[in-house]
Amino acid sequence: MSGKLQARVFLGKRVMAKVDRPLGSRHPEHNDVRYPVNYGFVPGALGHDGEELDAYVLGVSEPVKTFIGRCIAIIHRTDSGDDKLVVVPEGQDLSDEQIRVLTDFQERFFKSIIVRP
């Protein structure tokens, strides 16, 4: 996929994420921050900011390099317009509160809403 996409096209769909910040790894710029979840991007899909679309891989308790799952939600940062996909194992679901708790390590610095299909 090339060109900027609306993140909403991924809602409810199977998504392949490449994980460049696996669970337990340190943030590349903030050494005191460790990732409590797998975090990566959807290769070839450009988001609003012109960068590859980011994805939280939740519901997986071990570090992974790639992951195929279902996009159950989008965290839309209202202060920047940036979107983050929320991808989970097939058949799994998380409440908005669970998503907030799992992503708070990073999302607490931004204003956002959770968008569902």
C-alpha positions in Angstrom: 0.0 0.0 0.0 1.3 3.4 -0.8 0.2 6.9 -0.2 -1.5 8.3 2.9 -4.4 6.1 4.2 -7.1 6.8 6.6 -6.4 4.5 9.5 -10.1 3.7 9.6 -9.8 1.4 6.6 -8.0 -1.1 8.9 -10.8 -1.2 11.5 -12.1 -4.8 11.9 -9.6 -6.1 9.4 -6.6 -8.5 9.6 -3.4 -6.5 9.8 0.3 -7.5 9.6 2.5 -5.4 11.9 6.2 -5.3 11.9 7.4 -4.9 15.5 10.4 -2.6 15.9 10.0 -2.0 19.6 9.2 -5.4 21.1 7.8 -6.0 24.6 10.6 -5.3 27.1 12.8 -3.1 24.8 13.9 0.4 25.6 12.6 3.5 23.8 15.3 4.6 21.3 15.3 8.2 22.6 14.1 7.9 26.2 16.3 5.2 27.8 14.2 5.2 31.0 11.1 4.0 29.1 10.6 0.3 28.5 7.9 -1.0 26.2 5.3 -3.1 28.2 3.7 -4.2 24.9 4.9 -4.9 21.4 4.8 -1.7 19.2 5.5 -1.4 15.5 4.0 -0.3 12.2 2.1 -1.5 9.2 4.7 -1.8 6.4 3.8 0.3 3.4 0.8 2.0 4.9 1.5 5.7 5.5 -0.5 7.5 8.1 -1.6 11.2 8.5 2.0 12.2 9.4 3.5 10.7 6.3 5.2 8.0 8.3 4.3 4.3 8.3 1.1 3.8 10.4 2.0 2.8 14.0 0.4 -0.2 15.7 0.1 -1.4 19.3 0.1 -5.2 19.4 -1.9 -6.0 22.5 -2.8 -9.3 24.1 0.5 -10.9 23.4 2.7 -11.7 26.4 6.0 -12.3 24.6 8.2 -10.2 22.3 7.5 -10.7 18.6 9.1 -9.5 15.3 5.9 -9.6 13.2 2.3 -10.2 14.1 -0.9 -10.8 12.2 -4.0 -10.0 14.1 -7.3 -8.0 13.9 -7.5 -4.2 14.3 -10.1 -3.7 17.0 -9.6 0.0 17.5 -7.6 3.1 16.6 -6.2 5.5 19.1 -6.6 8.9 17.4 -4.5 11.6 18.9 -6.6 14.7 18.8 -3.8 17.1 19.6 -1.6 15.9 16.6 -4.0 14.0 14.3 -1.7 11.0 14.6 -3.3 7.5 14.6 -2.2 4.3 16.3 -3.8 0.9 15.3 -4.7 -1.5 18.2 -4.1 -5.0 16.9 -4.9 -8.1 18.9 -4.9 -11.9 18.3 -7.9 -13.2 16.3 -11.0 -13.6 18.4 -9.7 -11.4 21.2 -11.3 -8.1 22.3 -10.3 -5.4 24.8 -12.4 -2.7 26.3 -11.5 0.9 25.9 -10.4 1.0 29.5 -8.1 -2.0 28.9 -6.6 -0.3 25.8 -6.0 2.9 27.8 -4.3 1.0 30.7 -2.0 -1.0 28.3 -1.0 2.0 26.2 -0.8 4.6 29.0 3.0 4.4 29.2 3.1 6.4 26.0 -0.4 7.8 25.4 -0.6 9.6 28.7 1.5 12.4 27.0 -1.2 13.0 24.4 -4.9 13.8 24.1 -6.7 11.0 22.3 -10.0 9.2 21.6 -10.5 5.5 20.9 -12.3 4.9 17.6 -14.1 1.5 17.1 -15.5 -0.1 13.9 
